[in-house]
């Protein structure tokens, strides 16, 4: 399969993206390789996101706008949506009535990510050249307070959940995406367990338009990442070492403490970890390799 024969299904769970959604839609509409179908699931926004999407739907032939299923958290509980994995629940709801056999690739795209024109074409060419590639995506830059941009650094084997693309074969092999905190790490581990490679490409740069977080928001995010590490069976020694590294981020010192707190809080609360002994063994084996300096995870064939 060449990049030009790829059929991409894009799914975008969105909420309160009125400041960004028009440029995001127009960036996808301008892609050199257009997706075969794009489902945008709007989740009870407090702004004009839904109204804008309805207008844009008329402009983009492959765009389909839906409302999120009822039963999610109320608007006032927006802070807890990440912990409740509401975004990925809406993603899975969109996939539930789609025949995935009609598509070669499935991509999740957040409503504040602006793609460069060549993004999908180049990404599909990378998939076509590497039959073992199961999950891939580019990198992100964010606007800074002084009007510049900063890169969001991630490991080579990790792909941002905000613009993650799976081959159809990989998504089927891993059983889809789990509706839990840490889903965008868990899926990659399962992909490598099933013999697929996971990779981010630094030459595919997209803009993340989300406003910069406050110190309180940053600390909450670090604590959430710590809880993700607990859910994903990360070894306590690795978590301790990681907390030292995270401590160097703003706010310095407190960030590392928040990360460690999130991990311990998950354990004390008895948060459900991935209930799969094979997954736990594979994860611990990967972490040992990384701590010994073999930073690139290997697939398990």
The 8 nearest C-alpha neighbors of each residue, nearest first, counted from 0:
[[1, 127, 4, 2, 5, 3, 128, 126],
 [2, 0, 127, 3, 4, 124, 5, 123],
 [1, 3, 124, 123, 5, 4, 127, 120],
 [2, 4, 1, 5, 32, 120, 123, 124],
 [5, 3, 1, 2, 0, 6, 103, 123],
 [6, 4, 2, 3, 103, 7, 123, 1],
 [5, 7, 102, 103, 35, 104, 4, 34],
 [8, 6, 34, 104, 35, 102, 105, 103],
 [7, 9, 105, 36, 37, 35, 34, 106],
 [8, 10, 37, 106, 107, 105, 7, 38],
 [11, 9, 38, 107, 37, 39, 108, 106],
 [12, 10, 39, 108, 109, 107, 40, 13],
 [11, 13, 40, 86, 39, 90, 89, 41],
 [14, 12, 41, 110, 11, 40, 42, 109],
 [13, 15, 44, 42, 16, 41, 43, 12],
 [16, 14, 44, 46, 17, 48, 45, 13],
 [17, 15, 18, 19, 20, 14, 48, 110],
 [16, 18, 48, 19, 47, 20, 15, 46],
 [17, 19, 16, 20, 21, 15, 48, 111],
 [20, 18, 16, 17, 111, 21, 22, 23],
 [19, 21, 23, 16, 17, 22, 110, 24],
 [22, 20, 24, 23, 19, 25, 51, 55],
 [21, 23, 25, 24, 20, 19, 26, 113],
 [22, 24, 113, 20, 26, 21, 25, 112],
 [25, 23, 21, 27, 26, 22, 20, 28],
 [24, 26, 28, 22, 27, 23, 29, 21],
 [27, 25, 23, 29, 24, 28, 114, 22],
 [28, 26, 24, 30, 29, 25, 23, 114],
 [27, 29, 25, 26, 30, 24, 59, 33],
 [30, 28, 26, 27, 116, 25, 31, 33],
 [31, 29, 116, 32, 27, 33, 28, 117],
 [30, 32, 117, 116, 120, 33, 29, 119],
 [33, 31, 120, 30, 119, 34, 3, 117],
 [32, 34, 30, 31, 35, 28, 27, 119],
 [35, 33, 7, 36, 8, 6, 32, 37],
 [34, 36, 7, 6, 8, 61, 33, 37],
 [37, 35, 61, 8, 34, 9, 62, 38],
 [36, 38, 9, 62, 10, 61, 8, 63],
 [37, 39, 10, 63, 64, 62, 9, 11],
 [40, 38, 11, 64, 10, 12, 65, 63],
 [39, 41, 12, 65, 66, 67, 11, 13],
 [42, 40, 66, 13, 67, 14, 12, 65],
 [41, 43, 67, 14, 44, 66, 13, 40],
 [44, 42, 41, 45, 14, 74, 67, 66],
 [45, 43, 15, 14, 46, 42, 48, 41],
 [44, 46, 15, 43, 47, 74, 14, 48],
 [45, 47, 44, 15, 48, 17, 16, 49],
 [48, 46, 50, 17, 49, 51, 45, 44],
 [49, 47, 17, 51, 50, 16, 46, 15],
 [48, 50, 52, 51, 47, 53, 41, 44],
 [49, 51, 53, 47, 52, 48, 54, 46],
 [52, 50, 54, 48, 49, 53, 47, 55],
 [51, 53, 55, 49, 54, 50, 56, 48],
 [52, 54, 56, 50, 51, 55, 49, 64],
 [55, 53, 51, 52, 56, 57, 50, 58],
 [54, 56, 52, 58, 57, 53, 51, 59],
 [57, 55, 53, 58, 59, 54, 62, 52],
 [56, 58, 55, 54, 59, 53, 60, 62],
 [59, 57, 55, 56, 60, 54, 62, 28],
 [58, 60, 56, 62, 61, 57, 28, 55],
 [59, 61, 62, 58, 57, 56, 63, 36],
 [60, 62, 36, 59, 37, 35, 63, 34],
 [63, 61, 37, 59, 56, 60, 38, 36],
 [62, 64, 38, 37, 39, 56, 61, 65],
 [65, 63, 39, 38, 40, 62, 52, 56],
 [66, 64, 40, 39, 41, 67, 63, 38],
 [65, 67, 41, 40, 42, 68, 64, 43],
 [66, 68, 42, 40, 41, 89, 69, 65],
 [69, 67, 66, 70, 89, 71, 92, 42],
 [70, 68, 71, 67, 66, 72, 42, 43],
 [69, 71, 68, 72, 73, 67, 85, 42],
 [70, 72, 69, 73, 85, 68, 67, 80],
 [73, 71, 76, 74, 70, 80, 77, 85],
 [72, 74, 76, 75, 71, 77, 70, 43],
 [75, 73, 76, 77, 72, 43, 45, 44],
 [74, 76, 73, 77, 78, 72, 79, 45],
 [75, 77, 73, 74, 78, 79, 72, 80],
 [76, 78, 80, 79, 74, 75, 72, 73],
 [79, 77, 76, 80, 81, 75, 82, 74],
 [78, 80, 82, 77, 81, 76, 83, 72],
 [81, 79, 83, 85, 77, 82, 78, 84],
 [82, 80, 84, 83, 79, 85, 180, 86],
 [81, 83, 79, 84, 80, 180, 223, 179],
 [82, 84, 80, 85, 81, 79, 179, 180],
 [85, 83, 81, 179, 82, 86, 87, 180],
 [86, 84, 88, 80, 83, 87, 89, 81],
 [85, 87, 89, 88, 84, 12, 90, 81],
 [86, 88, 90, 89, 84, 85, 178, 91],
 [89, 87, 85, 91, 90, 86, 178, 92],
 [88, 90, 92, 86, 87, 91, 12, 67],
 [89, 91, 87, 88, 93, 92, 12, 86],
 [90, 92, 94, 88, 93, 89, 87, 95],
 [93, 91, 89, 95, 94, 90, 88, 68],
 [92, 94, 91, 90, 95, 89, 96, 38],
 [95, 93, 91, 97, 92, 96, 90, 99],
 [94, 96, 92, 93, 97, 91, 98, 90],
 [95, 97, 94, 93, 98, 92, 99, 91],
 [98, 96, 94, 95, 99, 93, 101, 100],
 [99, 97, 100, 101, 96, 94, 102, 95],
 [98, 100, 101, 102, 97, 167, 94, 103],
 [99, 101, 98, 102, 103, 167, 97, 168],
 [102, 100, 99, 98, 103, 6, 97, 8],
 [103, 101, 6, 100, 99, 104, 7, 8],
 [102, 104, 6, 167, 5, 7, 166, 101],
 [105, 103, 166, 7, 167, 102, 165, 8],
 [106, 104, 8, 165, 164, 7, 9, 167],
 [107, 105, 164, 9, 163, 8, 10, 165],
 [106, 108, 10, 163, 162, 11, 9, 164],
 [109, 107, 162, 11, 161, 10, 106, 110],
 [110, 108, 161, 11, 111, 112, 12, 13],
 [109, 111, 13, 20, 112, 16, 11, 23],
 [110, 112, 208, 109, 19, 207, 209, 23],
 [113, 111, 207, 206, 109, 110, 23, 114],
 [112, 114, 23, 206, 205, 26, 111, 207],
 [113, 115, 205, 26, 118, 112, 116, 27],
 [114, 116, 118, 117, 205, 113, 26, 204],
 [117, 115, 30, 118, 31, 29, 114, 26],
 [116, 118, 120, 31, 115, 119, 121, 30],
 [119, 117, 115, 121, 120, 116, 122, 114],
 [118, 120, 122, 121, 32, 117, 123, 30],
 [121, 119, 32, 123, 117, 122, 118, 31],
 [120, 122, 124, 123, 118, 119, 117, 125],
 [121, 123, 119, 125, 124, 120, 118, 126],
 [124, 122, 2, 126, 125, 120, 121, 119],
 [123, 125, 2, 127, 121, 122, 126, 128],
 [126, 124, 122, 128, 123, 127, 129, 121],
 [125, 127, 123, 129, 124, 128, 132, 122],
 [126, 128, 124, 1, 125, 129, 2, 0],
 [129, 127, 125, 126, 124, 130, 1, 123],
 [130, 128, 126, 131, 132, 127, 125, 124],
 [129, 131, 132, 128, 127, 126, 133, 195],
 [130, 132, 195, 129, 196, 133, 194, 126],
 [133, 131, 196, 129, 130, 195, 126, 134],
 [132, 134, 195, 169, 166, 196, 165, 197],
 [135, 133, 165, 197, 164, 132, 198, 166],
 [136, 134, 198, 164, 199, 197, 158, 163],
 [137, 135, 199, 163, 158, 164, 200, 162],
 [136, 138, 203, 200, 199, 204, 201, 139],
 [137, 139, 204, 201, 203, 205, 200, 199],
 [140, 138, 205, 206, 204, 151, 207, 150],
 [139, 141, 150, 206, 149, 151, 207, 148],
 [142, 140, 207, 148, 149, 206, 208, 143],
 [143, 141, 148, 147, 146, 149, 208, 144],
 [144, 142, 147, 148, 145, 146, 141, 149],
 [143, 145, 146, 142, 147, 211, 148, 210],
 [146, 144, 143, 147, 142, 148, 149, 211],
 [147, 145, 143, 144, 142, 148, 149, 141],
 [148, 146, 143, 145, 142, 149, 144, 141],
 [149, 147, 142, 143, 141, 140, 150, 146],
 [148, 150, 140, 141, 142, 143, 151, 147],
 [149, 151, 140, 152, 139, 141, 148, 138],
 [152, 150, 139, 140, 153, 149, 138, 141],
 [151, 153, 150, 154, 138, 139, 140, 149],
 [152, 154, 157, 151, 155, 158, 159, 138],
 [155, 153, 157, 156, 152, 199, 158, 198],
 [154, 156, 199, 157, 198, 153, 295, 200],
 [155, 157, 198, 197, 154, 199, 295, 158],
 [158, 156, 154, 155, 198, 199, 153, 197],
 [159, 157, 199, 136, 163, 135, 160, 198],
 [158, 160, 161, 162, 163, 157, 136, 138],
 [159, 161, 163, 183, 162, 158, 107, 108],
 [160, 162, 109, 159, 108, 163, 107, 112],
 [163, 161, 108, 107, 160, 159, 136, 109],
 [162, 164, 160, 107, 136, 106, 159, 158],
 [163, 165, 106, 135, 134, 105, 136, 107],
 [166, 164, 134, 105, 133, 104, 170, 167],
 [165, 167, 104, 169, 133, 168, 103, 170],
 [166, 168, 104, 103, 170, 169, 165, 171],
 [169, 167, 171, 166, 170, 172, 133, 103],
 [170, 168, 172, 133, 166, 171, 167, 173],
 [169, 171, 167, 175, 173, 172, 168, 165],
 [170, 172, 174, 168, 169, 173, 175, 167],
 [171, 173, 169, 174, 170, 168, 193, 190],
 [174, 172, 170, 171, 175, 189, 190, 169],
 [173, 175, 171, 172, 170, 176, 177, 169],
 [176, 174, 170, 173, 171, 177, 172, 186],
 [175, 177, 186, 178, 182, 174, 91, 87],
 [176, 178, 182, 179, 175, 186, 185, 87],
 [179, 177, 84, 88, 87, 176, 182, 180],
 [180, 178, 84, 182, 177, 181, 83, 82],
 [179, 181, 182, 82, 84, 227, 83, 81],
 [180, 182, 227, 183, 184, 179, 185, 231],
 [181, 183, 185, 184, 180, 177, 179, 186],
 [184, 182, 160, 181, 185, 186, 187, 159],
 [185, 183, 187, 182, 186, 181, 188, 157],
 [184, 186, 182, 188, 187, 183, 181, 189],
 [187, 185, 189, 188, 184, 183, 182, 190],
 [188, 186, 190, 184, 189, 185, 191, 197],
 [187, 189, 185, 191, 190, 186, 192, 184],
 [188, 190, 192, 186, 187, 191, 173, 193],
 [189, 191, 187, 193, 195, 188, 192, 173],
 [192, 190, 298, 195, 194, 188, 193, 189],
 [193, 191, 189, 299, 190, 194, 298, 188],
 [192, 194, 190, 191, 195, 189, 299, 300],
 [193, 195, 298, 300, 191, 299, 192, 190],
 [196, 194, 191, 133, 131, 190, 132, 193],
 [195, 197, 132, 133, 131, 191, 298, 198],
 [198, 196, 134, 156, 135, 133, 132, 187],
 [199, 197, 156, 135, 155, 157, 158, 134],
 [198, 200, 136, 137, 158, 135, 155, 157],
 [201, 199, 137, 202, 203, 136, 138, 198],
 [200, 202, 203, 138, 137, 199, 204, 155],
 [201, 203, 200, 204, 137, 138, 199, 205],
 [204, 202, 137, 201, 200, 138, 118, 205],
 [203, 205, 138, 139, 137, 202, 201, 206],
 [206, 204, 114, 139, 113, 115, 138, 140],
 [207, 205, 140, 113, 139, 112, 141, 208],
 [206, 208, 112, 141, 209, 140, 111, 139],
 [209, 207, 111, 206, 141, 210, 112, 142],
 [208, 210, 207, 111, 211, 141, 142, 112],
 [211, 209, 208, 212, 142, 141, 143, 207],
 [210, 212, 209, 213, 143, 142, 144, 141],
 [213, 211, 216, 217, 210, 214, 215, 209],
 [212, 214, 216, 215, 217, 211, 218, 210],
 [215, 213, 217, 216, 218, 250, 212, 249],
 [216, 214, 218, 213, 217, 219, 212, 220],
 [215, 217, 213, 219, 214, 212, 218, 220],
 [218, 216, 214, 220, 219, 215, 212, 213],
 [219, 217, 221, 215, 220, 216, 254, 257],
 [218, 220, 216, 222, 217, 221, 223, 215],
 [219, 221, 223, 217, 218, 222, 216, 224],
 [222, 220, 258, 224, 218, 223, 219, 257],
 [223, 221, 261, 258, 257, 225, 219, 224],
 [222, 224, 220, 226, 225, 221, 261, 219],
 [225, 223, 227, 221, 226, 222, 220, 228],
 [224, 226, 262, 261, 258, 222, 228, 227],
 [225, 227, 262, 261, 229, 223, 228, 265],
 [226, 228, 181, 224, 230, 225, 229, 180],
 [229, 227, 225, 231, 233, 226, 230, 224],
 [228, 230, 226, 232, 262, 227, 231, 233],
 [229, 231, 272, 227, 228, 232, 273, 226],
 [230, 232, 228, 229, 233, 273, 227, 272],
 [233, 231, 229, 230, 279, 234, 228, 272],
 [234, 232, 228, 231, 229, 235, 283, 238],
 [233, 235, 237, 236, 232, 238, 283, 286],
 [236, 234, 238, 237, 239, 233, 229, 240],
 [237, 235, 239, 238, 234, 240, 241, 233],
 [236, 238, 240, 234, 235, 239, 241, 233],
 [239, 237, 241, 235, 236, 240, 242, 234],
 [240, 238, 236, 242, 241, 237, 235, 243],
 [241, 239, 237, 243, 238, 242, 236, 244],
 [240, 242, 238, 244, 243, 239, 237, 245],
 [241, 243, 255, 245, 239, 244, 240, 259],
 [244, 242, 246, 240, 241, 245, 255, 239],
 [243, 245, 241, 246, 242, 247, 240, 255],
 [244, 246, 255, 242, 247, 243, 248, 254],
 [255, 247, 245, 252, 254, 243, 244, 251],
 [248, 246, 251, 245, 244, 252, 249, 243],
 [249, 247, 251, 246, 245, 250, 254, 252],
 [250, 248, 251, 254, 247, 214, 246, 252],
 [249, 251, 254, 253, 248, 252, 214, 218],
 [252, 250, 249, 247, 248, 246, 253, 254],
 [251, 253, 246, 254, 255, 247, 250, 256],
 [252, 254, 256, 255, 251, 250, 257, 246],
 [253, 255, 246, 257, 252, 256, 250, 218],
 [246, 256, 254, 242, 245, 258, 257, 253],
 [255, 257, 253, 259, 254, 258, 260, 252],
 [256, 258, 222, 260, 254, 255, 259, 221],
 [259, 257, 225, 222, 221, 255, 261, 260],
 [258, 260, 256, 262, 261, 257, 225, 242],
 [261, 259, 257, 263, 258, 262, 264, 256],
 [260, 262, 222, 225, 226, 264, 258, 259],
 [261, 263, 225, 226, 259, 265, 229, 260],
 [264, 262, 266, 260, 265, 261, 267, 259],
 [263, 265, 261, 267, 266, 262, 260, 268],
 [266, 264, 270, 268, 262, 226, 263, 267],
 [265, 267, 269, 263, 264, 268, 270, 262],
 [268, 266, 264, 269, 265, 263, 270, 262],
 [269, 267, 265, 266, 270, 264, 263, 271],
 [268, 270, 266, 267, 265, 271, 264, 272],
 [271, 269, 265, 268, 272, 266, 230, 267],
 [270, 272, 269, 230, 273, 274, 265, 266],
 [273, 271, 230, 274, 231, 270, 232, 229],
 [272, 274, 275, 231, 230, 271, 232, 278],
 [275, 273, 272, 276, 271, 278, 279, 277],
 [274, 276, 278, 277, 273, 279, 272, 280],
 [277, 275, 279, 278, 280, 274, 273, 281],
 [278, 276, 280, 279, 275, 281, 282, 192],
 [277, 279, 281, 275, 276, 280, 282, 189],
 [280, 278, 276, 282, 277, 281, 232, 283],
 [281, 279, 277, 283, 282, 278, 284, 276],
 [280, 282, 284, 278, 279, 283, 277, 285],
 [283, 281, 285, 279, 284, 280, 278, 286],
 [282, 284, 286, 280, 285, 281, 279, 287],
 [283, 285, 281, 287, 282, 286, 280, 288],
 [286, 284, 288, 282, 287, 283, 296, 281],
 [285, 287, 289, 283, 288, 284, 290, 282],
 [286, 288, 290, 284, 289, 285, 291, 283],
 [289, 287, 293, 291, 285, 286, 290, 292],
 [288, 290, 294, 293, 286, 292, 291, 287],
 [289, 291, 287, 292, 288, 286, 293, 237],
 [292, 290, 288, 289, 293, 287, 294, 286],
 [291, 293, 289, 290, 294, 288, 287, 295],
 [294, 292, 289, 288, 295, 291, 290, 296],
 [295, 293, 289, 292, 296, 288, 290, 291],
 [294, 296, 293, 297, 156, 289, 155, 288],
 [297, 295, 285, 294, 298, 156, 293, 289],
 [298, 296, 295, 299, 191, 196, 285, 194],
 [297, 299, 191, 194, 192, 195, 300, 196],
 [300, 298, 192, 194, 191, 193, 297, 195],
 [299, 194, 298, 193, 192, 191, 195, 297]]
